[in-house]
Amino acid sequence: MPTLAGFLSLAIVLDVFSRRIVGWAMAGHLRTELVLDALDMAVEQRRPDSVIHHSDQ
């Protein structure tokens, strides 16, 4: 998305059961660490025992 600061990419992790965003990250690039930062935030907040992961592009 274009912003006054330049182009930013947003990665989110959605808990489909609760329909809540549980992790997110924003950066000026589309590298792997953007998604990993969002996933790390989600794991830190939810501390799941098991996970089913699905990815859309």
N, C-alpha and C positions, 0 to 999 in steps of 0.2 A: 504494500500500500504506500503510495507516495505521501510524504509528510513535509513539513517545513524543514525538518532536519535531514531529509533525504529519503531514500527508499528503505522501508523496514519490512521484515518478514516476521510472522507470528506463528508459533507452534503451540497447540493446546492438547491437553490430555483430558478426555471426557469420560466420566464415570457414567456409563450408559444406564445402569440401574437407577441411580439417583438423579440422572440428567444434570449433573453439576460439573463444571470445569474444576478439576482438582490439581492441574498443573499447567503452567504456561511459561513461555519464554519469548523474548523479542530481540531481534538482532538485525544488523545490516547485511546479513549473508544467509545463504541457504545450506550451510555445512552441517555435518552430522551433529556437532556439539549443540546446535540450536535445539534439536529434538531431544537429545540426551538431557539437556538442562530442564526442559519441560517435564520429562519423564522422572528425573530425580526429584523435582518438586512434588510431583504426584505421589511418589513412593514415600517421601518424607511425611506428607500430610496424612495419607491413608494407612500406611504400613500394612499392606495386604498379605494374606497367607498364600494366596495363589492369584494368578492373573491370566486373563485371556486378552490377547492383544490383536488389534486390527488397525491397519493403516490405510488412509486415503491420501491421494496426492492431488 
